[in-house]
Amino acid sequence: MTTTTVHHRPTAIAAHVDLKALFRPVLTALRFTGHFLLALVSVIFLGSAAEH
């Protein structure tokens, strides 16, 4: 008969999951904001280049 010792740290694991769940929408928002700004700058640049 063998006994297996399992060490659980629920507080550390829960905090880690909560941080990932908290930062995921923030990172998604930053990614979309970056893409939006890049598209806006591209449109402005191409629009000014088309005038010349």
Buried (B, 14 or more C-beta within 10 A) or exposed (E): EEEEEEEEEEEEEEEEEEEEEEEEEEEEEEEEEEEEEEEEEEEEEEEEEEEE
